[in-house]
Amino acid sequence: MPLSDKALFDHLVFRRVSLIGYLLSIVRDENLAEDLFQMVCQRTLEHRDRIENEDHLAKWLTVTARNLAYNELKRGRGRVVGVDAQWLDQLDHAWAQRPDVKDSARTEALRACLNQLSERSRRIVRMRYVDNLTGQRLADAVGRSSNTVSVALSRIHRYLADCVTRRLESEADA
C-alpha cells in the first residue's frame, strides 16, 4: 500500500538536509543541489503510488537524487567535472554506512517541533518543501505578500532550529 501524503511529506521534510548534503557532495553547487532536491520531491510526488513503504522511499530518494545529479554533471552544470560511476558507488557505500537519519534524535526532535507549529505555519512549510512553491507563487497560494511569506519562513526556520536545540539539550541532560 502506498504511503499517505502526510507520511510522504514528513519523510521529505526530515530527509531534506540529508539529501541536499548528498547532492551537494556530488555537484558541489548549493543552488544546483537545492534545485535537484526540488526535482527529487517533484518526482517523488509523481511516482508516489509506486513507493511501497518508508524503507523503499529512502532508497528511492537516494537513487533518484544520484541519477539526477549525475545527469546534471554530464550536462556540465555541476562544479566537479569528470565524476565517474565508481566514485559515486563509493559515495553511496559511505552514505549507506552512516546512521539512518529518520531514527536520529535530531529527526525525532524536528518531528515533534513541526507538530508544534500552527496549522498555518505547517501549511507554508508543506507548500514550500513538498509542493516546491517559491517566491510569488508561494505568496499567492497563502494569500500574503512575498515579503510576509519570506519573513514567516525565516521565523519558522528559526523556531524549528531553537526548538530542536532545546529538545536535544534536554534529552542530553536527562
C-alpha positions in Angstrom: 0.0 0.0 0.0 1.4 3.4 -0.9 2.4 5.9 1.7 -0.1 8.5 2.8 0.5 12.1 1.7 1.3 13.0 5.3 3.9 10.2 5.6 5.4 11.2 2.3 5.5 14.9 3.3 7.1 14.1 6.7 9.7 11.9 5.1 10.7 14.5 2.6 10.9 17.2 5.2 13.0 15.0 7.5 15.3 13.9 4.7 15.7 17.4 3.2 19.0 18.4 4.8 20.5 14.9 4.3 19.5 14.7 0.7 20.8 18.2 -0.1 24.0 17.3 1.6 24.2 14.2 -0.5 23.5 16.1 -3.7 26.0 18.8 -2.7 28.7 16.2 -2.3 28.1 15.2 -5.9 27.5 18.5 -7.7 29.4 20.9 -5.4 27.0 23.8 -6.1 24.5 24.8 -3.4 21.9 26.3 -5.7 22.0 23.3 -8.0 21.8 20.9 -5.0 18.6 22.8 -3.9 17.2 22.7 -7.4 17.9 18.9 -7.6 16.2 18.4 -4.3 13.1 20.1 -5.6 13.3 17.8 -8.7 13.6 14.8 -6.4 10.5 16.0 -4.5 8.6 16.5 -7.7 9.5 13.0 -9.0 8.6 11.5 -5.6 5.1 13.1 -5.8 4.7 12.0 -9.4 5.6 8.4 -8.5 4.1 8.2 -5.0 1.8 5.3 -6.0 4.9 3.1 -6.8 6.5 3.7 -3.4 5.7 0.8 -1.0 6.9 1.9 2.4 9.4 4.2 4.2 12.4 2.0 3.6 11.6 1.8 -0.1 11.1 5.6 -0.2 14.5 6.2 1.5 16.3 4.0 -1.1 14.2 5.5 -3.9 15.1 9.1 -2.9 18.8 8.3 -2.8 18.8 6.6 -6.2 16.7 9.4 -7.8 19.0 12.1 -6.3 22.1 10.3 -7.6 20.7 9.9 -11.1 19.5 13.5 -11.3 22.9 14.8 -10.0 24.8 12.6 -12.4 22.8 13.8 -15.3 23.5 17.4 -14.3 27.2 16.6 -14.2 27.1 15.1 -17.6 25.4 18.3 -18.9 28.2 20.3 -17.2 26.1 22.1 -14.6 28.0 20.9 -11.5 31.4 22.2 -10.5 33.0 18.7 -10.4 33.8 17.6 -13.9 34.6 14.0 -14.8 33.0 12.3 -11.8 32.6 8.7 -12.8 30.2 6.0 -11.6 32.9 4.3 -9.5 33.3 7.4 -7.4 29.5 7.7 -7.0 29.4 4.0 -6.0 32.0 4.7 -3.2 29.9 7.7 -2.1 26.8 5.6 -2.0 28.6 3.0 0.1 29.8 5.6 2.6 26.4 7.2 2.6 24.7 3.9 3.4 27.1 3.4 6.4 26.0 6.5 8.2 23.3 6.2 10.9 19.8 6.3 9.5 18.6 9.9 9.6 15.0 9.1 10.2 15.9 7.4 13.5 18.1 10.0 14.9 17.3 12.1 17.9 17.6 15.2 15.8 14.9 14.0 13.4 12.6 13.0 16.2 13.1 16.4 17.7 12.3 18.0 14.4 9.2 15.9 14.0 8.0 17.0 17.4 8.8 20.6 16.7 7.0 20.5 13.4 3.9 19.2 15.2 4.0 22.2 17.5 3.7 24.7 14.6 0.4 26.3 13.9 -1.6 24.8 11.0 -0.8 28.0 9.0 2.9 27.5 9.5 2.7 23.8 8.7 0.8 24.7 5.5 3.6 27.2 4.5 6.3 24.6 5.2 4.3 22.0 3.2 3.8 24.3 0.2 7.4 25.3 0.2 9.1 22.0 0.7 6.6 19.5 -0.7 4.8 21.5 -3.4 8.1 23.3 -4.2 6.4 26.7 -4.3 8.8 29.6 -4.1 8.6 33.4 -4.3 5.4 34.9 -5.6 3.8 31.6 -6.3 4.0 30.7 -2.6 2.8 34.1 -1.6 -0.2 33.9 -3.9 -1.0 30.4 -2.6 -1.2 31.6 1.0 -2.7 35.0 0.2 0.1 37.1 1.6 2.9 39.3 0.2 6.1 37.7 -0.9 7.9 39.7 1.9 5.5 38.5 4.5 5.9 34.8 3.5 9.7 35.2 3.4 9.6 36.6 7.0 7.3 33.8 8.1 9.6 31.2 6.7 12.6 32.8 8.3 10.7 32.8 11.7 9.6 29.2 11.2 13.2 28.1 10.4 14.5 30.0 13.5 11.8 28.5 15.7 12.5 25.0 14.5 16.2 25.4 15.0 15.7 26.7 18.5 13.1 24.0 19.3 15.3 21.2 18.1 18.3 22.5 20.0 16.2 22.8 23.2 14.9 19.2 22.8 18.3 17.8 22.1 19.8 19.6 25.1 17.0 18.4 27.4 17.5 14.8 26.2 21.2 15.1 26.8 20.6 16.4 30.4 18.2 13.5 31.1 
